[in-house]
Amino acid sequence: MHWSPEHAQSLNQWPEQHLDVSSTTSSPAHKSDLYPSTRQRFNYAWANDDISALTASNLLKRYAEKYSGVLEAPYERPALSGYGDGAFGPVNGQKGGGGAPAPPSPLRLPPKAPVFSSPPVEEQPKNVDPLVLELVNTKIVERGPPVQWTDIAGQVSVKAAIEEELVWPILRPGAYTGASRPPRTILLFGPRGTGKTLLSRCISTQLGSTLLKLSGTTLLSTWKAEAEKILQTVFFMASCRQPAVVLITEAESLLLARAGEDSTQVSNLKSQLLSYLDNVATSSEQNVVVIGTTSRPGSMDEASHRRFAKRFYISPPDSIARRQILHHALAQQSSCLSEREMASLVQHTENFSGSELVQLCQHAGATTLHGLPGQLQPTSYQDFEKAFCKVRPAASQKELDLFLEWDKMYGTRH
């Protein structure tokens, strides 16, 4: 007898087992003699019988409602081997244990990985000294507080260029489809105390990366005996703690155009560092950024500073930035400066670096009240006039002109 719509049972009369894809029990309309195969795991009622289209569509609707939460899960599905006898039964139609089928169990979903997860540390190479590795981990890996863009006074165009050309393309690679990769090597040059290190720490904060800070002069003095091993270990640890930023302060000491004493060791370190810079700039697998800072860019040969894809001049703060720095420094102490005196102070501190402005405020506020030791009097303009005799800008106008000339020749426009 063929099934017709009038023979179709209502859905509430069907046993629940016929609405479960894992069920191995035949439906009332199932004809097992027509299908001698023992594999009946997926012999659904509507696939083996001449039932009505109405009943089949209703069943499909019930299946879709029953398993919509499973099929529309937002997570990526794991491999088939990761599933047990769960919602879809044994894999490839294999039968499970005997007895009635168990109700569907929840999917075993893999934990979602974080955006910036450090890759597993590779096996330590044989040529890495454990003592050097410990030194790098304790002395070179920075663990300071985070630095935001607003913590840096001035340098508006430089901050904007770094954010647009380096930070955003690295954090959102899918949004930048250009053929050129974002720069991975940056040189910050300018007078001492203008905020090159602070800006480097800010870049590391924005990238959510590990910061490894290495001084070129310290490498050639305090750690002279193990200089090559330390440099190698720094980049090894950076590759193990990606994303990472390697900050090399006073980079000119390692990249001198003409080596003086110990020229062999300096030459070896220079070749080693240039090799690392080339590797970072060309590798598509490493998520490492190298930042070099220098107050003597002219002492580096062209082949060395060309290894840095971007070269930004960090100039002394302008009048607006100087006012911000002075206000911030004086907020830590009591002061009685009028707006006119503050404007005069900003004008007389031209060419001062940020660190020199802080030193000026500290010297001006170091006068104690007579007869009241331990109590500081409000800082006045006369205190600043005395402090000007002790604190002067280290960079002369001639040196600043040389920085501008070098910036015109080799600096990055922004």
For each residue, the residues with C-beta under 8 A, 3 or more apart:
1:
2: 50
3: 7 8 29 49 50 51 52 55
4: 7 8 52
5: 8 52 54 55
6:
7: 3 4 52
8: 3 4 5 51 52 54 55
9: 13 14 28 55
10: 13
11: 14 58 59 62
12:
13: 9 10
14: 9 11 18 19
15: 18
16: 19 20
17: 20 23 25 100 101
18: 14 15 23 25 27 45
19: 14 16 59 62 63 66
20: 16 17 23 101 103 104
21: 42 44 63 88 89
22: 87 88 89 101 102 104
23: 17 18 20 101
24: 40 41 95 101
25: 17 18
26: 30 32 40 43
27: 18 30 44 45 48 49
28: 9 45
29: 3 45 48 49 50 51
30: 26 27 43 45 48 49
31: 34 35 48 49
32: 26 35 40
33: 36
34: 31 48
35: 31 32 40 43 48
36: 33
37: 40
38:
39: 93
40: 24 26 32 35 37 43
41: 24 89 90 93 94 95
42: 21 47 93
43: 26 30 35 40 47 48
44: 21 27 47 48
45: 18 27 28 29 30 48 49 51 59
46: 49 51 55 56 59 60
47: 42 43 44
48: 27 29 30 31 34 35 43 44 45
49: 3 27 29 30 31 45 46
50: 2 3 29
51: 3 8 29 45 46 55 56
52: 3 4 5 7 8 55 56
53: 56 57
54: 5 8 57 58
55: 3 5 8 9 46 51 52 58 59
56: 46 51 52 53 59 60
57: 53 54 60 61
58: 11 54 55 61 62
59: 11 19 45 46 55 56 62 63
60: 46 56 57 63 64
61: 57 58 64 65
62: 11 19 58 59 65 66
63: 19 21 59 60 66 67
64: 60 61 67 68
65: 61 62 68
66: 19 62 63
67: 63 64 70 71 87
68: 64 65 71 72
69: 72 73
70: 67 73 87 104 107
71: 67 68
72: 68 69
73: 69 70 107 109
74:
75: 109 110 112
76: 110
77:
78: 82 83 108 109 110
79: 82
80: 83 91
81: 91
82: 78 79 108 110
83: 78 80 86 88 91 107 108
84: 105 108
85: 89 90 96 102 105
86: 83 89 104 105 106 107 108
87: 22 67 70 104 105 106 107
88: 21 22 83 91
89: 21 22 41 85 86 93 96 101
90: 41 85 93 94 95 96
91: 80 81 83 88 94
92:
93: 39 41 42 89 90
94: 41 90 91
95: 24 41 90
96: 85 89 90 101
97:
98:
99:
100: 17
101: 17 20 22 23 24 89 96
102: 22 85 105
103: 20
104: 20 22 70 86 87
105: 84 85 86 87 102
106: 86 87
107: 70 73 83 86 87
108: 78 82 83 84 86
109: 73 75 78
110: 75 76 78 82
111:
112: 75
113: 117
114: 117
115: 208
116: 208 209 243
117: 113 114
118: 210 240 241 242
119: 240 242
120:
121: 240
122: 239 240
123:
124: 128 130 133
125: 128 236
126:
127: 232
128: 124 125 132 133 229 232 233 236
129: 132 133 226 229 233
130: 124 133 134
131: 134 135
132: 128 129 135 136 226 229 230 233
133: 124 128 129 130 136 137 233 237
134: 130 131 137 138
135: 131 132 138 139 140 223 226 230
136: 132 133 139 140 141 212 230 233 234 237
137: 133 134 140 141 237
138: 134 135 141
139: 135 136
140: 135 136 137 212 213 214 230 234
141: 136 137 138 210 211 212 237 241
142: 201 204 211 212 213 247
143:
144: 147 201 211
145:
146: 205
147: 144 151 152 198 201 202 205
148: 151 202 205
149: 152 159 163 202 206
150:
151: 147 148 198 202
152: 147 149 155 159 195 198 199 202
153: 195 317 321 322 324 325 328 354
154: 317 318 320 321 324
155: 152 158 159 195 199 314 315 317 321
156: 159 160
157: 160 161 414
158: 155 161 162 199 312 313 314 414
159: 149 152 155 156 162 163 199
160: 156 157 163 164 414
161: 157 158 164 165 310 312 412 414
162: 158 159 165 166 167 186 199 203 310 312
163: 149 159 160 166 167 168 206
164: 160 161 167 168
165: 161 162 168 169 182 183 310
166: 162 163 169 170 182 183 186 203 289 310
167: 162 163 164 170 171 203 206 207
168: 163 164 165 171 172 175 176
169: 165 166 172 173 175 176 181 182
170: 166 167 173 182 207 243 287 289
171: 167 168 206 207
172: 168 169 175 176
173: 169 170 176
174: 177
175: 168 169 172
176: 168 169 172 173 182
177: 174
178:
179:
180:
181: 169 184 284
182: 165 166 169 170 176
183: 165 166 186 281 309 310
184: 181 280 281 288 289 290 309
185: 277 280 281 289 290 291 292 307 308 309 310
186: 162 166 183 203 289 290 291 292 308 309 310 311 312
187: 251 291 292 293 294 297 305 308 310 311 312
188: 196 199 200 291 292 293 294 312 314
189: 196 293 294 295 297 311 312 313 314 403 406 407 411
190: 194 196 295 313 314 315 316 403
191: 194 295 315 316 353 394 395 399 400 403
192: 295 353 355 394 395
193: 353 354 355 356 394
194: 190 191 314 315 316 317 353 354
195: 152 153 155 198 199 314 354
196: 188 189 190 199 200 249 293 314
197: 200 201 213 247 249 293
198: 147 151 152 195 201 202
199: 152 155 158 159 162 188 195 196 202 203 314
200: 188 196 197 203 204 211 213 245 247 291 293
201: 142 144 147 197 198 204 205 211 247
202: 147 148 149 151 152 198 199 205 206
203: 162 166 167 186 199 200 206 207 245 289 291
204: 142 200 201 207 209 210 211 245 247
205: 146 147 148 201 202 208
206: 149 163 167 171 202 203
207: 167 170 171 203 204 243 245 289
208: 115 116 205 243
209: 116 204 242 243 244 245 287 289
210: 118 141 204 238 241 242 243 244 245
211: 141 142 144 200 201 204 244 245 247
212: 136 140 141 142 234 237 238 244 245 246 247
213: 140 142 197 200 247 249
214: 140 218 219 230 231 234 246 247 248 249
215: 218 219 248 249 250
216: 219 220 248 249 250 251 252 253 254
217: 220 221 250 253
218: 214 215 221 222 223
219: 214 215 216 222 223 224 227 230 231 253 254 269
220: 216 217 224 227 253 254 262 265 266 269
221: 217 218 224
222: 218 219
223: 135 218 219 226 227 230
224: 219 220 221 227 262 265
225:
226: 129 132 135 223 229 230
227: 219 220 223 224 230 231 265 269
228: 231 232 265 268 269 272
229: 128 129 132 226 232 233
230: 132 135 136 140 214 219 223 226 227 233 234
231: 214 219 227 228 234 235 269 272 273 276
232: 127 128 228 229 235 236 272
233: 128 129 132 133 136 229 230 236 237
234: 136 140 212 214 230 231 237 238 246
235: 231 232 238 239 246 276 288
236: 125 128 232 233 239 240
237: 133 136 137 141 212 233 234 240 241 244
238: 210 212 234 235 241 242 244 246 288
239: 122 235 236 242 244 286 288
240: 118 119 121 122 236 237
241: 118 141 210 237 238 244
242: 118 119 209 210 238 239 286 287 288
243: 116 170 207 208 209 210 287 288 289
244: 209 210 211 212 237 238 239 241 287 288 289
245: 200 203 204 207 209 210 211 212 288 289 290 291
246: 212 214 234 235 238 288 289 290 291
247: 142 197 200 201 204 211 212 213 214 291 293
248: 214 215 216 251 254 273 290 291 292 293
249: 196 197 213 214 215 216 293
250: 215 216 217 253 293 294 295
251: 187 216 248 254 255 292 293 294 300
252: 216 255 256 294 295 296 297 299 300
253: 216 217 219 220 250 256
254: 216 219 220 248 251 266 269 270 273
255: 251 252 270 273 274 292 300 301 304 305
256: 252 253 259 260 266 270 299 300 301
257: 299 300 301 304
258:
259: 256 262 263 266 267 270
260: 256 263
261:
262: 220 224 259 265 266
263: 259 260 266 267
264: 267 268
265: 220 224 227 228 262 268 269
266: 220 254 256 259 262 263 269 270
267: 259 263 264 270 271
268: 228 264 265 271 272
269: 219 220 227 228 231 254 265 266 272 273
270: 254 255 256 259 266 267 273 274 304
271: 267 268 274 275
272: 228 231 232 268 269 275 276
273: 231 248 254 255 269 270 276 277
274: 255 270 271 277 278 303 304 307
275: 271 272 278 279
276: 231 235 272 273 279 280 290
277: 185 273 274 280 281 290 307 308
278: 274 275 281 282 307
279: 275 276 282 283 286
280: 184 185 276 277 283 286 288 289 290
281: 183 184 185 277 278 307 309
282: 278 279
283: 279 280 286
284: 181
285:
286: 239 242 279 280 283
287: 170 209 242 243 244
288: 184 235 238 239 242 243 244 245 246 280
289: 166 170 184 185 186 203 207 209 243 244 245 246 280
290: 184 185 186 245 246 248 276 277 280
291: 185 186 187 188 200 203 245 246 247 248
292: 185 186 187 188 248 251 255 308
293: 187 188 189 196 197 200 247 248 249 250 251
294: 187 188 189 250 251 252 297 299 300
295: 189 190 191 192 250 252
296: 252 299 300
297: 187 189 252 294 300 305 311 403 406 410
298: 402 406
299: 252 256 257 294 296
300: 251 252 255 256 257 294 296 297 304 305
301: 255 256 257 304 305
302: 305 306 410
303: 274 306 307
304: 255 257 270 274 300 301 307
305: 187 255 297 300 301 302 308 311 410
306: 302 303
307: 185 274 277 278 281 303 304
308: 185 186 187 277 292 305 311
309: 183 184 185 186 281
310: 161 162 165 166 183 185 186 187 412
311: 186 187 189 297 305 308 407 410 411 412
312: 158 161 162 186 187 188 189 411 412 414
313: 158 189 190 403 404 406 407 411
314: 155 158 188 189 190 194 195 196 199
315: 155 190 191 194 318 400 403
316: 190 191 194 350 351 352 353 354 393 395 400
317: 153 154 155 194 321 322 325 352 353 354 357
318: 154 315 321 322
319: 322 323 346 347 350
320: 154 323 324
321: 153 154 155 317 318 324 325 354
322: 153 317 318 319 325 326 346 349 350 352 357
323: 319 320 326 327 342 346
324: 153 154 320 321 327 328
325: 153 317 321 322 328 329 354 357 358
326: 322 323 329 330 342 345 346 349 357 361
327: 323 324 330 331 342
328: 153 324 325 331 332
329: 325 326 332 333 357 358 361 362
330: 326 327 333 335 337 361 365 379
331: 327 328
332: 328 329
333: 329 330 361 365 376 379
334: 365 376 377 378 379
335: 330 365 378 379 380
336: 378 379 380
337: 330 341 342 345 379 380 381
338: 341 342
339: 342 343
340: 343 344
341: 337 338 344 345 381
342: 323 326 327 337 338 339 345 346
343: 339 340 346 347
344: 340 341 347 348 381
345: 326 337 341 342 348 349 381 384
346: 319 322 323 326 342 343 349
347: 319 343 344 350
348: 344 345 388
349: 322 326 345 346 352 357 360
350: 316 319 322 347
351: 316 393 395 397 400
352: 316 317 322 349 356 357 360 393
353: 191 192 193 194 316 317 356 357 393 394 395
354: 153 193 194 195 316 317 321 325 357 358
355: 192 193 358 359
356: 193 352 353 359 360 391 392 393 394
357: 317 322 325 326 329 349 352 353 354 360 361
358: 325 329 354 355 361 362
359: 355 356 362 363 391
360: 349 352 356 357 363 364 384 387 388 391
361: 326 329 330 333 357 358 364 365 379 387
362: 329 358 359 365 366
363: 359 360 366 386 387 390 391
364: 360 361 367 379 383 384 386 387
365: 330 333 334 335 361 362 376 379 383
366: 362 363 376
367: 364 376 377 383 386
368: 372 373 374 375 376 377
369: 372 375 376 377
370:
371:
372: 368 369 375
373: 368
374: 368
375: 368 369 372
376: 333 334 365 366 367 368 369
377: 334 367 368 369 380
378: 334 335 336
379: 330 333 334 335 336 337 361 364 365 383 384
380: 335 336 337 377 383 384
381: 337 341 344 345 384 385
382: 385 386
383: 364 365 367 379 380 386 387
384: 345 360 364 379 380 381 387 388
385: 381 382 388
386: 363 364 367 382 383 389 390
387: 360 361 363 364 383 384 390 391
388: 348 360 384 385 391 392
389: 386
390: 363 386 387
391: 356 359 360 363 387 388
392: 356 388
393: 316 351 352 353 356 396
394: 191 192 193 353 356
395: 191 192 316 351 353 399 400 403
396: 393 399 400
397: 351 400 401
398: 401 402
399: 191 395 396 402 403
400: 191 315 316 351 395 396 397 403 404
401: 397 398 404 405
402: 298 398 399 405 406
403: 189 190 191 297 313 315 395 399 400 406 407
404: 313 400 401 407 408
405: 401 402 408 409
406: 189 297 298 313 402 403 409 410 411
407: 189 311 313 403 404 410 411
408: 404 405 411
409: 405 406
410: 297 302 305 311 406 407
411: 189 311 312 313 406 407 408
412: 161 310 311 312
413:
414: 157 158 160 161 312
